[in-house]
Each structure stands twice: as C-alpha cells, then as structure tokens.
Amino acid sequence: MNKESKLSNNTLSVIALTNEFCHAIEHCGECDRDMFVAKMLKLLPRIYMTISDVENEGGFPGYYIESYLDEVAYDQVRTAISQIMAEEDVYLEVFVEDMKYSDTPISAFISENLADLYQEFFNLIQSVKEVDSDARQQLVEQCKENFINYWGQTLCNVLRALNSCFYNDGNQY
C-alpha cells in the first residue's frame, strides 16, 4: 500500500488560492468592474503572502509544471478582463528594466498581467491534478521559484494598478 505524504498547510493554501483565482478569472464576465477588482484585491495579496511562506523541501526532483493553457484560451481571458477594465486597463509601469533608459512612459495592461498570472496558476492547478502528494509539494515549490524569478513582480505591479483604479473611484469596501 502506497502511503502519500501529508501536504503542508501552506502548500494546500497555495493550491486553493490559485484555484480560486482561476475560478474568478474564468467567471469574470459575470461581474461588473468594481466587483471584479474587489475580488482581485482580496485574492492577490493572499496569494503573495502564502507563496512567500512556502519552504523548499527539495525532496522530489523530476516533477515539472506542465504547460496546459494554450494561446487561444490565454487570449480569451485577456480579452474578457480588458473588456471589464475598459479604459482603466492600461497603466504606467515603473518597474521595468527599460524604464531606466526611456524618456517616455512605459505602458502595461491589467488584463495582460492578470492573464499571465492566470496562465501560471492554471498550469499549476492542472499539473497538481495529475500527481501524488509528494509531487504536489514539488510543483508548489517550483511555483515559488517562478514567483521569485518572474510573476511575483507582476503580481505586485498589477495589485498597485488595481488598488489605484478601485480606491480612486471612492470605493470603501
């Protein structure tokens, strides 16, 4: 009988929160802008804090987050978010390496940033469905490596933009 290892609370939380994020993105068309932005402002900081607390146990090499989301699905998500955000989709980005050398502002898009996060989280969720607990831990650890090297800054940037558009409208949720 194969006994599976117990997943840490942080690992379970990362899986649950990223799954909740994916669900919110997949159903974003059912929300108005304020409701959607409020959901993102509640989820993104929780994801940031939870993934930050994941410890690298490094015990199960050989498992990788597979790429499941195709370009068509990515673009559908990006387009749906862009439609919700309308003219507020674009924001000025200051945390871009090219900004040091640019005389003109660099634009970024909330929809593209959230679609990038969705792609990372969708791939994680699909990957963990296919494996045992030991491998799930390794996949979440890989997700943290990706957080450190790539999507952590994306999350912070889009969170700043969402915060600005939500609270500049006078929302008091």
TORGU-378364 format. One line per field, with one value per residue: residue number from 1; x, y negated, z negated of N, C-alpha, C in turn; residue in one letter. Coordinates in nm, 2 decimals, padded with zeros to 4 digits. Each point is the difference from the previous one (the first is absolute). Layout:
# TORGU-378364
i	c(NUM ...)
n_px	c(X ...)
n_py	c(Y ...)
n_pz	c(Z ...)
ca_px	c(X ...)
ca_py	c(Y ...)
ca_pz	c(Z ...)
c_px	c(X ...)
c_py	c(Y ...)
c_pz	c(Z ...)
aa	c(A ...)
This chain:
# TORGU-378364
i	c(1 2 3 4 5 6 7 8 9 10 11 12 13 14 15 16 17 18 19 20 21 22 23 24 25 26 27 28 29 30 31 32 33 34 35 36 37 38 39 40 41 42 43 44 45 46 47 48 49 50 51 52 53 54 55 56 57 58 59 60 61 62 63 64 65 66 67 68 69 70 71 72 73 74 75 76 77 78 79 80 81 82 83 84 85 86 87 88 89 90 91 92 93 94 95 96 97 98 99 100 101 102 103 104 105 106 107 108 109 110 111 112 113 114 115 116 117 118 119 120 121 122 123 124 125 126 127 128 129 130 131 132 133 134 135 136 137 138 139 140 141 142 143 144 145 146 147 148 149 150 151 152 153 154 155 156 157 158 159 160 161 162 163 164 165 166 167 168 169 170 171 172 173)
n_px	c(00.08 -00.03 00.08 -00.09 00.09 00.00 -00.09 00.09 -00.03 00.13 00.05 -00.08 00.05 00.12 -00.02 -00.06 00.10 00.09 -00.06 -00.02 00.13 00.04 -00.07 00.05 00.11 -00.02 -00.04 00.11 -00.05 -00.01 00.11 -00.03 00.05 -00.08 -00.09 00.04 00.02 -00.12 -00.04 00.05 -00.05 -00.09 00.00 00.04 -00.04 -00.11 00.00 00.03 -00.08 -00.09 00.02 00.01 -00.10 -00.01 00.03 00.12 -00.07 -00.01 -00.10 -00.06 00.12 -00.02 -00.06 -00.08 -00.01 -00.10 00.02 -00.11 00.02 -00.09 00.06 -00.09 00.02 00.13 -00.01 -00.08 00.08 00.11 -00.07 -00.04 00.12 00.05 -00.10 00.03 00.13 -00.03 -00.03 -00.04 00.00 00.03 00.13 00.06 00.10 00.04 -00.04 00.05 00.08 -00.07 -00.08 00.11 -00.02 -00.12 -00.03 -00.06 -00.12 00.01 -00.08 -00.09 -00.04 -00.10 -00.07 00.11 00.01 -00.13 00.00 00.11 -00.06 -00.11 00.09 00.07 -00.11 -00.05 00.12 00.02 -00.12 00.02 00.12 -00.05 -00.10 00.11 00.04 00.09 -00.01 00.09 -00.05 -00.12 00.07 00.05 -00.12 -00.04 00.10 -00.03 -00.13 00.06 00.07 -00.11 -00.05 00.10 00.01 -00.13 -00.09 00.09 00.09 -00.04 -00.01 00.12 00.05 -00.07 00.05 00.11 00.00 -00.03 00.09 00.07 -00.04 00.01 00.10 00.05 -00.08 00.07 00.03 -00.08 00.00)
n_py	c(00.12 -00.10 -00.04 -00.09 -00.09 -00.06 -00.08 -00.10 -00.08 -00.04 00.12 00.04 -00.09 00.03 00.13 -00.02 -00.09 00.08 00.10 -00.06 -00.04 00.12 00.05 -00.10 00.04 00.13 -00.05 -00.06 00.06 00.07 -00.08 -00.10 -00.11 -00.07 00.08 -00.01 -00.13 -00.01 00.10 -00.07 -00.11 00.09 00.04 -00.10 -00.09 00.07 00.00 -00.13 -00.02 00.07 -00.04 -00.12 00.06 00.04 00.11 -00.01 00.11 -00.03 00.07 -00.06 00.00 -00.06 -00.09 -00.02 -00.14 00.07 -00.03 -00.04 -00.13 00.00 -00.04 00.08 00.09 -00.01 -00.01 00.10 00.04 -00.02 00.05 00.10 00.00 -00.01 00.08 00.08 00.00 00.02 -00.13 00.07 00.07 -00.11 00.02 -00.10 00.06 00.01 00.12 -00.06 00.09 00.00 -00.01 00.06 00.05 -00.01 -00.08 00.11 -00.02 00.10 00.04 00.04 00.13 -00.04 00.00 -00.05 -00.09 -00.02 -00.02 -00.08 -00.06 -00.02 -00.02 -00.07 -00.06 -00.02 -00.03 -00.07 -00.05 -00.01 -00.05 -00.07 -00.02 00.00 -00.05 00.07 00.02 00.09 00.04 -00.01 00.06 00.09 00.02 00.00 00.07 00.07 -00.01 00.03 00.09 00.03 00.01 00.06 00.08 00.01 00.08 00.01 -00.04 00.09 00.09 -00.04 00.00 00.11 00.04 -00.06 00.04 00.12 -00.01 -00.05 00.09 00.08 -00.04 -00.03 00.11 -00.01 00.12 00.05 00.10)
n_pz	c(00.00 00.09 -00.10 00.02 00.02 -00.12 00.06 00.00 -00.11 00.01 00.02 -00.10 -00.07 00.04 -00.01 -00.12 -00.03 00.05 -00.05 -00.11 00.02 00.04 -00.10 -00.08 00.06 -00.01 -00.11 00.05 00.11 -00.11 00.00 -00.08 00.05 -00.07 00.03 00.12 00.00 -00.07 00.09 00.10 -00.06 00.00 00.13 00.08 -00.10 00.00 00.13 00.00 -00.10 00.06 00.12 -00.06 -00.06 00.13 -00.07 00.05 00.02 00.12 -00.03 00.10 00.04 00.12 -00.08 00.11 -00.01 00.05 00.12 -00.06 -00.03 00.10 00.11 00.05 -00.09 00.01 00.13 -00.01 -00.09 00.07 00.10 -00.07 -00.06 00.12 00.04 -00.11 00.02 00.13 -00.01 -00.11 00.11 00.06 -00.04 -00.07 00.06 -00.13 -00.02 00.11 00.03 00.11 -00.11 -00.04 00.12 -00.05 00.10 00.05 -00.05 -00.08 00.09 -00.09 00.01 -00.08 00.12 00.05 -00.10 -00.01 00.13 -00.02 -00.11 00.08 00.10 -00.09 -00.05 00.12 00.05 -00.11 00.01 00.13 -00.03 -00.10 00.09 00.06 -00.12 -00.07 -00.13 00.01 00.11 -00.06 -00.10 00.08 00.05 -00.12 -00.03 00.12 -00.04 -00.12 00.06 00.07 -00.12 -00.05 00.10 -00.01 -00.04 -00.09 00.09 00.08 -00.10 -00.05 00.12 00.02 -00.12 00.02 00.12 -00.04 -00.09 00.09 00.09 -00.10 -00.07 00.12 00.01 -00.12 00.04 -00.09 00.08)
ca_px	c(-00.08 00.08 -00.05 00.04 00.05 -00.10 00.05 00.00 -00.11 00.03 -00.02 -00.14 -00.06 00.04 -00.08 -00.13 -00.01 00.02 -00.12 -00.10 00.03 -00.04 -00.15 -00.04 00.04 -00.09 -00.14 00.00 -00.11 -00.12 00.02 00.03 00.14 00.03 00.00 00.11 00.12 00.00 00.04 00.15 00.07 -00.01 00.08 00.14 00.09 00.00 00.09 00.14 00.04 00.00 00.11 00.12 00.03 00.03 00.14 00.06 00.04 00.09 00.01 -00.06 00.03 -00.05 -00.13 00.00 -00.13 -00.02 -00.08 -00.13 -00.08 00.04 -00.01 -00.14 -00.06 00.06 -00.05 -00.14 00.01 00.05 -00.10 -00.11 00.05 00.02 -00.13 -00.05 00.08 -00.02 00.11 00.09 00.08 00.14 00.06 00.14 00.08 00.13 00.09 00.04 00.15 00.01 -00.04 00.13 00.06 -00.11 -00.05 -00.15 -00.06 -00.03 -00.14 -00.03 -00.15 -00.05 -00.05 00.11 00.07 -00.09 00.01 00.13 -00.02 -00.09 00.07 00.08 -00.08 -00.08 00.10 00.02 -00.12 -00.01 00.11 -00.01 -00.10 00.06 00.11 -00.02 00.03 00.14 00.02 -00.07 00.09 00.11 -00.06 -00.02 00.14 00.03 -00.08 00.06 00.12 -00.05 -00.05 00.12 00.06 -00.09 -00.13 -00.02 00.00 -00.12 -00.11 00.01 -00.03 -00.14 -00.07 00.01 -00.10 -00.14 -00.02 -00.02 -00.12 -00.11 -00.02 -00.01 -00.15 -00.08 -00.05 00.03 -00.03)
ca_py	c(-00.12 -00.12 -00.10 -00.13 -00.10 -00.10 -00.13 -00.10 -00.09 -00.10 00.07 00.01 -00.14 -00.05 00.07 -00.05 -00.14 -00.02 00.06 -00.11 -00.10 00.05 00.00 -00.14 -00.05 00.07 -00.05 -00.15 -00.06 00.00 -00.10 -00.14 -00.04 -00.02 00.13 00.08 -00.06 00.03 00.14 00.01 -00.07 00.09 00.13 -00.02 00.00 00.13 00.09 -00.05 00.04 00.15 00.05 -00.04 00.09 00.14 00.03 00.09 00.13 00.05 00.15 00.08 -00.05 00.08 -00.04 -00.14 -00.05 00.02 -00.11 00.05 -00.11 -00.03 -00.15 -00.04 -00.02 -00.12 -00.12 -00.01 -00.05 -00.14 -00.09 -00.01 -00.09 -00.13 -00.06 -00.05 -00.12 -00.10 -00.10 00.01 00.12 -00.05 -00.08 -00.02 00.10 -00.05 00.11 00.06 -00.03 -00.10 -00.13 -00.07 -00.06 -00.05 -00.13 00.01 00.10 00.13 00.05 00.14 00.02 00.09 00.12 00.08 00.05 00.10 00.12 00.07 00.07 00.11 00.10 00.07 00.07 00.11 00.11 00.06 00.08 00.11 00.09 00.07 00.10 00.12 00.06 00.03 -00.11 -00.04 -00.08 -00.13 -00.09 -00.05 -00.09 -00.13 -00.05 -00.06 -00.12 -00.10 -00.05 -00.09 -00.13 -00.08 -00.04 -00.06 -00.05 -00.08 -00.15 -00.02 -00.01 -00.13 -00.11 00.00 -00.04 -00.15 -00.06 00.03 -00.08 -00.14 -00.02 00.03 -00.10 -00.13 -00.02 -00.02 00.12 00.02 00.14)
ca_pz	c(00.00 00.01 -00.09 00.05 -00.10 -00.03 00.05 -00.10 00.01 00.10 00.13 00.03 00.02 00.13 00.10 -00.01 00.04 00.15 00.06 -00.02 00.09 00.14 00.01 00.01 00.13 00.10 -00.01 -00.01 00.08 -00.09 -00.09 00.05 -00.03 -00.15 -00.06 00.05 -00.06 -00.14 -00.02 00.02 -00.11 -00.12 00.03 00.03 -00.12 -00.07 00.08 -00.02 -00.14 -00.02 00.08 -00.07 -00.11 00.04 -00.02 00.10 -00.06 00.10 -00.01 00.10 00.13 00.11 00.03 00.06 00.03 00.14 00.07 00.04 00.05 00.14 00.04 00.02 -00.14 -00.06 00.07 -00.05 -00.13 00.01 00.07 -00.09 -00.10 00.06 00.01 -00.13 -00.05 00.10 00.01 -00.11 00.02 00.02 -00.11 00.02 -00.07 -00.03 -00.04 00.12 00.03 00.10 -00.05 -00.03 00.12 00.09 -00.02 00.01 -00.09 00.05 -00.04 -00.03 00.00 -00.11 00.06 00.04 -00.12 -00.06 00.08 -00.03 -00.12 00.02 00.07 -00.10 -00.10 00.07 00.02 -00.13 -00.04 00.09 -00.03 -00.13 00.01 00.07 -00.07 -00.14 -00.10 00.00 00.12 -00.02 -00.08 00.09 00.09 -00.07 -00.02 00.13 00.02 -00.08 00.08 00.10 -00.07 -00.03 00.13 00.10 -00.02 -00.13 00.04 00.08 -00.10 -00.07 00.10 00.03 -00.12 -00.01 00.10 -00.05 -00.12 00.05 00.07 -00.09 -00.10 00.06 00.03 -00.12 -00.06 -00.14 -00.04)
c_px	c(00.09 -00.06 00.05 00.04 -00.12 00.06 -00.01 -00.12 00.02 -00.02 -00.15 -00.06 00.04 -00.09 -00.14 -00.02 00.02 -00.12 -00.11 00.02 -00.04 -00.15 -00.05 00.03 -00.10 -00.14 -00.01 -00.11 -00.13 00.01 00.00 00.14 00.03 00.00 00.12 00.13 00.01 00.04 00.15 00.08 -00.01 00.09 00.15 00.09 00.01 00.09 00.14 00.05 00.02 00.12 00.13 00.04 00.03 00.15 00.04 00.05 00.10 00.01 -00.05 00.03 -00.06 -00.15 00.00 -00.14 -00.01 -00.08 -00.13 -00.08 00.06 -00.02 -00.14 -00.07 00.06 -00.06 -00.15 00.00 00.04 -00.11 -00.12 00.03 00.01 -00.14 -00.06 00.07 -00.02 00.12 00.10 00.09 00.15 00.04 00.15 00.08 00.14 00.10 00.03 00.15 00.01 -00.03 00.12 00.05 -00.11 -00.03 -00.15 -00.05 -00.02 -00.13 00.00 -00.15 -00.04 -00.04 00.12 00.07 -00.09 00.00 00.13 -00.01 -00.09 00.07 00.09 -00.08 -00.08 00.09 00.03 -00.11 -00.02 00.11 -00.03 -00.11 00.05 00.09 -00.04 00.04 00.14 00.03 -00.07 00.09 00.11 -00.05 -00.03 00.13 00.05 -00.07 00.06 00.13 -00.04 -00.05 00.13 00.06 -00.08 -00.13 -00.03 00.00 -00.13 -00.12 00.00 -00.04 -00.15 -00.08 00.00 -00.10 -00.14 -00.04 -00.03 -00.13 -00.12 -00.02 00.00 -00.14 -00.08 -00.06 00.04 -00.02 00.09)
c_py	c(-00.12 -00.11 -00.14 -00.09 -00.10 -00.13 -00.10 -00.09 -00.11 00.05 00.01 -00.14 -00.06 00.06 -00.05 -00.14 -00.02 00.06 -00.11 -00.11 00.04 -00.01 -00.14 -00.06 00.06 -00.05 -00.16 -00.07 -00.01 -00.12 -00.14 -00.03 00.00 00.14 00.09 -00.06 00.04 00.14 00.01 -00.06 00.09 00.13 -00.02 -00.01 00.13 00.10 -00.04 00.05 00.15 00.06 -00.04 00.09 00.14 00.02 00.11 00.12 00.07 00.15 00.08 -00.05 00.08 -00.03 -00.15 -00.04 00.00 -00.12 00.06 -00.11 -00.03 -00.15 -00.05 -00.02 -00.12 -00.13 -00.02 -00.06 -00.15 -00.10 -00.02 -00.10 -00.14 -00.07 -00.05 -00.13 -00.12 -00.10 00.01 00.12 -00.04 -00.08 -00.02 00.09 -00.07 00.11 00.08 -00.04 -00.11 -00.14 -00.09 -00.08 -00.07 -00.15 -00.01 00.10 00.14 00.05 00.15 00.01 00.09 00.13 00.10 00.06 00.11 00.13 00.08 00.08 00.12 00.11 00.08 00.09 00.11 00.12 00.07 00.09 00.12 00.11 00.08 00.10 00.14 00.08 00.03 -00.12 -00.04 -00.09 -00.13 -00.10 -00.06 -00.10 -00.14 -00.06 -00.07 -00.12 -00.11 -00.05 -00.09 -00.13 -00.09 -00.06 -00.07 -00.06 -00.08 -00.15 -00.03 -00.02 -00.14 -00.11 -00.01 -00.03 -00.15 -00.06 00.03 -00.09 -00.15 -00.02 00.03 -00.11 -00.14 -00.03 -00.02 00.12 00.01 00.14 00.04)
c_pz	c(00.00 -00.08 00.05 -00.11 -00.02 00.06 -00.11 00.03 00.11 00.14 00.04 00.02 00.14 00.11 -00.01 00.05 00.15 00.07 -00.01 00.10 00.14 00.01 00.02 00.14 00.10 -00.01 -00.01 00.07 -00.08 -00.10 00.07 -00.04 -00.15 -00.07 00.04 -00.06 -00.15 -00.03 00.02 -00.11 -00.13 00.02 00.01 -00.12 -00.08 00.08 -00.03 -00.14 -00.01 00.08 -00.06 -00.12 00.03 -00.02 00.10 -00.08 00.10 00.01 00.12 00.14 00.11 00.03 00.04 00.02 00.15 00.06 00.06 00.07 00.14 00.02 00.02 -00.13 -00.07 00.05 -00.04 -00.14 00.00 00.06 -00.10 -00.11 00.06 00.02 -00.13 -00.04 00.09 00.00 -00.12 00.01 00.01 -00.12 00.03 -00.09 -00.03 -00.04 00.12 00.02 00.10 -00.04 -00.04 00.11 00.09 -00.05 00.00 -00.10 00.07 -00.05 -00.02 -00.01 -00.11 00.06 00.03 -00.13 -00.07 00.09 -00.01 -00.13 00.01 00.07 -00.10 -00.09 00.07 00.02 -00.13 -00.04 00.08 -00.03 -00.13 00.01 00.05 -00.09 -00.15 -00.09 00.01 00.12 -00.01 -00.08 00.10 00.10 -00.06 -00.03 00.13 00.02 -00.08 00.07 00.11 -00.06 -00.02 00.13 00.10 -00.05 -00.13 00.03 00.08 -00.09 -00.07 00.09 00.03 -00.12 -00.02 00.10 -00.04 -00.12 00.04 00.06 -00.09 -00.10 00.05 00.04 -00.12 -00.06 -00.14 -00.05 -00.12)
aa	c(M N K E S K L S N N T L S V I A L T N E F C H A I E H C G E C D R D M F V A K M L K L L P R I Y M T I S D V E N E G G F P G Y Y I E S Y L D E V A Y D Q V R T A I S Q I M A E E D V Y L E V F V E D M K Y S D T P I S A F I S E N L A D L Y Q E F F N L I Q S V K E V D S D A R Q Q L V E Q C K E N F I N Y W G Q T L C N V L R A L N S C F Y N D G N Q Y)
